[in-house]
Amino acid sequence: MIDPDDRARPAPAYELGHSDRELERLSAQARLLDPITRRIFLEAGIVPGMRVLDVGSGAGDVAFLAADIVGPRGEVIGADKSLTALASARARGDARSLHHVSFREGDPTEMEFDRPFNAVVGRYILMWQDDAAAMLRRLAGHLHPGGVIVFHELDWGGVRSYPPCPTYDRCCQWVIETLRLSNVETRMGTKLYSAFLAAGLPAPLMRLEAVIGGSEGSSGRVRDLAETILPESLLPTMERLGVATAAEVGFRTLAERMCGEIAAASSVIVGRSEVGAWTRI
């Protein structure tokens, strides 16, 4: 069950913001995550012809991924509260001539739609909610009977390096502590099972993947981690909460230093866990 104390926490803000630089970072991150999300969606039963609601659509990466799966006979509606992110998503959709994808501004748990969906999907959304179970419960109301609800969330509990790379390990801990102090759930992936049950949904099936590699296979994840700690992203919050200063971070050379340590020690890094959970109602 969800810890009752968690429900009393104030709802976390999206600390990374929606600057142009942050939206670019999210698109770069999507290139790393999309293969994992695609496998989760396919295993969950997303198929051509479905009508899909993408929750917290942001700049549209998950909506475009879902659109590729459901094809032109299907439909994807992306919902988000950020007008800045939605403007980017609409421009990207127009550039790709994706006529079966559209975007709406607002909270999808409070929206009304003209007809139900075959699937409700989301990536890195529940971690930002003060009550993930309540959100799942409300979103399930948008589904046809037999529809599927599937979320891809992260879990920072397994990040590590061996032999140890101090800069990589320290950066992971900075991010974890900053998110924790911001009331963001850093273990949401593992907590998906209990959240589904607390929402009154059938027990979900689950999948876990993680990026793992040495100097030749980890540069994408390292750069994604470094770009999370930029002045346009998480760094101002880190400084405000007293987690780390800009001088300690050294963000201009951060990625290069991490990659150098990994190569010098012939280390392997394990990224955060990428967890998918899905069920049919």
C-alpha positions in Angstrom: 0.0 0.0 0.0 1.0 3.6 -0.5 2.5 5.1 2.7 -0.2 7.4 4.2 2.5 10.0 5.0 3.2 10.3 1.3 -0.4 11.6 0.7 0.3 14.4 3.1 3.2 15.7 1.2 2.8 18.8 -0.9 2.5 18.1 -4.6 6.0 18.5 -6.1 6.6 21.0 -8.8 8.3 20.0 -12.0 11.7 21.3 -10.9 13.4 20.9 -14.3 11.1 23.5 -15.9 10.2 23.9 -19.5 12.9 26.1 -21.0 14.0 25.6 -24.6 17.2 24.0 -23.3 15.3 21.6 -21.0 12.9 20.6 -23.8 16.0 19.8 -26.0 17.4 17.7 -23.1 14.2 15.8 -22.9 14.2 15.1 -26.6 17.8 13.8 -26.3 16.8 11.7 -23.3 13.9 10.3 -25.3 16.3 8.9 -27.8 17.8 6.8 -25.0 14.4 5.8 -23.5 12.2 5.2 -26.5 13.5 1.7 -27.3 12.7 0.7 -23.7 9.3 2.4 -23.6 8.5 0.8 -27.0 9.2 -2.7 -25.6 7.0 -1.9 -22.5 4.1 -0.6 -24.7 4.3 -3.6 -27.1 4.4 -6.1 -24.2 1.5 -4.3 -22.6 -0.6 -4.8 -25.7 -0.5 -1.4 -27.5 -1.3 -2.4 -31.2 -2.3 -0.7 -34.4 -5.7 1.0 -34.6 -5.9 1.9 -30.9 -7.0 5.2 -29.5 -4.4 6.3 -26.9 -4.2 9.1 -24.2 -0.7 10.2 -23.4 -0.5 11.7 -20.0 1.9 14.5 -19.3 2.9 14.6 -22.9 5.5 17.4 -22.7 7.2 18.0 -26.0 5.4 14.9 -27.4 8.1 12.2 -27.5 5.9 9.5 -25.9 2.9 10.6 -28.0 5.0 10.2 -31.2 6.2 6.8 -30.1 2.6 5.7 -29.4 1.5 7.1 -32.8 4.2 5.1 -34.5 2.8 1.9 -32.9 -0.9 2.5 -33.5 -0.4 3.8 -37.0 -2.6 6.1 -39.1 -5.7 4.0 -38.3 -5.2 4.8 -34.6 -5.3 8.1 -32.7 -3.1 9.6 -30.0 -4.1 12.6 -27.8 -1.4 14.1 -25.7 -2.3 16.1 -22.6 -0.1 18.5 -20.6 -0.4 21.5 -18.4 2.5 23.4 -20.0 1.6 25.6 -22.9 5.4 26.0 -23.7 5.9 22.2 -24.0 2.7 21.8 -26.0 3.7 24.5 -28.5 6.9 22.5 -29.1 4.9 19.2 -29.4 2.4 20.7 -31.9 5.2 22.1 -34.0 7.1 18.8 -34.1 3.9 16.9 -35.0 3.2 19.3 -37.8 6.7 18.9 -39.1 6.2 15.2 -39.2 2.7 15.4 -40.8 1.3 13.2 -38.0 -2.4 13.9 -38.5 -3.5 11.2 -36.1 -1.7 13.0 -33.1 -3.1 16.0 -31.3 -2.4 17.8 -28.1 -4.6 19.4 -25.4 -3.7 21.7 -22.6 -4.8 20.8 -19.1 -4.9 18.1 -16.4 -5.9 14.8 -18.0 -7.5 13.6 -14.8 -10.0 16.4 -15.0 -10.6 16.6 -18.7 -13.6 15.3 -20.6 -13.2 13.5 -23.9 -15.8 12.7 -26.5 -15.2 8.9 -26.2 -13.1 6.5 -24.2 -9.6 5.3 -25.0 -8.2 1.8 -25.6 -5.0 2.8 -23.7 -3.8 5.4 -21.3 0.0 5.7 -21.2 2.7 7.9 -19.5 6.4 8.1 -18.9 8.0 9.7 -15.8 4.7 11.1 -14.7 3.6 9.4 -11.5 6.9 10.3 -9.8 5.8 13.9 -9.7 2.4 13.3 -8.2 1.6 13.6 -4.5 -0.9 10.7 -4.8 0.0 8.4 -7.7 -2.8 6.0 -6.9 -5.5 8.7 -7.1 -4.2 9.7 -10.5 -4.3 6.2 -11.8 -7.8 5.7 -10.4 -9.1 8.8 -12.3 -7.2 8.1 -15.5 -8.7 4.6 -15.6 -12.1 6.2 -16.0 -11.1 7.3 -19.5 -10.7 3.7 -20.7 -13.0 1.3 -22.5 -13.7 -1.9 -20.7 -10.8 -4.1 -21.4 -8.6 -1.1 -22.0 -4.9 -1.0 -20.8 -3.2 1.5 -18.5 0.6 1.4 -18.8 3.3 3.6 -17.2 7.0 3.7 -17.5 8.7 5.1 -14.3 12.2 5.2 -13.0 13.9 3.9 -9.8 17.2 5.5 -8.7 17.8 2.7 -6.1 20.1 0.6 -8.3 22.5 3.2 -9.8 26.2 2.3 -9.1 29.6 1.9 -10.7 32.3 -0.7 -10.4 35.2 -0.2 -10.0 33.8 3.0 -8.4 33.7 6.2 -10.4 33.4 8.9 -7.8 32.1 11.7 -10.0 29.4 9.5 -11.5 28.3 8.1 -8.1 28.3 11.6 -6.6 26.2 13.1 -9.4 23.6 10.3 -9.0 23.4 11.1 -5.3 23.1 14.8 -5.9 20.1 14.2 -8.2 18.5 11.7 -5.8 18.8 14.0 -2.8 17.5 17.0 -4.8 14.5 15.2 -6.0 13.9 13.7 -2.5 14.0 17.1 -0.9 11.6 18.3 -3.6 9.1 15.6 -2.6 9.6 13.7 -5.9 9.4 9.9 -5.7 12.8 8.6 -6.7 11.6 4.9 -6.4 8.4 5.2 -8.3 9.2 2.4 -10.7 9.3 -0.2 -7.9 6.3 1.4 -6.2 4.1 1.0 -9.4 2.8 -2.3 -8.2 1.4 -1.0 -4.9 0.1 2.2 -6.6 -1.9 0.1 -9.1 -3.4 -1.9 -6.2 -4.1 1.2 -4.1 -6.0 2.6 -7.1 -8.3 -0.4 -7.2 -6.8 -1.7 -10.4 -5.9 -5.4 -11.1 -2.4 -6.3 -10.2 -0.1 -5.2 -13.0 2.5 -7.1 -15.0 5.9 -5.5 -14.9 9.2 -5.2 -16.7 12.6 -3.7 -15.6 15.5 -2.7 -17.7 18.6 -0.7 -17.0 21.4 0.8 -19.1 24.7 -0.8 -18.2 28.1 -0.5 -19.9 31.7 0.6 -19.9 33.3 3.5 -21.6 32.1 2.4 -25.0 28.5 1.9 -24.0 27.6 4.4 -21.4 28.3 7.9 -22.8 24.7 8.6 -23.7 23.5 7.9 -20.1 26.4 9.8 -18.7 25.7 12.9 -20.8 22.0 12.7 -20.0 22.9 12.7 -16.3 25.3 15.6 -16.7 22.7 17.6 -18.6 20.2 17.0 -15.8 22.5 19.1 -13.7 22.7 22.3 -15.8 21.7 25.8 -14.9 18.7 25.5 -17.2 17.6 22.3 -15.4 18.2 21.0 -11.9 21.2 23.0 -10.7 19.3 26.0 -9.4 17.2 23.7 -7.2 20.3 21.8 -6.0 21.8 25.1 -4.9 18.6 26.4 -3.3 18.3 23.2 -1.3 21.9 23.1 -0.2 22.7 19.8 -2.0 25.6 21.1 -4.1 27.0 24.4 -5.5 27.8 25.2 -9.1 31.5 25.2 -8.2 31.2 21.7 -6.7 29.3 20.4 -9.8 31.6 22.0 -12.4 28.9 21.5 -15.0 30.9 22.7 -18.0 33.3 19.7 -17.8 31.1 17.3 -15.9 30.3 14.8 -18.6 34.0 14.7 -19.8 35.2 14.1 -16.3 32.8 11.2 -15.8 33.6 9.6 -19.1 37.3 10.0 -18.3 37.0 8.3 -15.0 35.0 5.4 -16.5 37.6 4.9 -19.2 40.6 5.2 -16.8 39.3 2.6 -14.4 37.7 0.4 -17.0 34.5 0.8 -15.0 31.0 -0.3 -15.7 28.2 2.0 -14.7 24.6 0.9 -14.0 22.0 3.5 -14.7 18.7 4.0 -12.9 16.1 1.2 -13.3 13.5 1.7 -16.0 10.3 0.0 -14.9 7.1 -0.6 -16.8 3.8 -1.7 -15.3 0.5 -2.3 -17.0 -2.9 -3.8 -16.4 -6.3 -4.1 -18.2 -9.5 -2.9 -16.5 
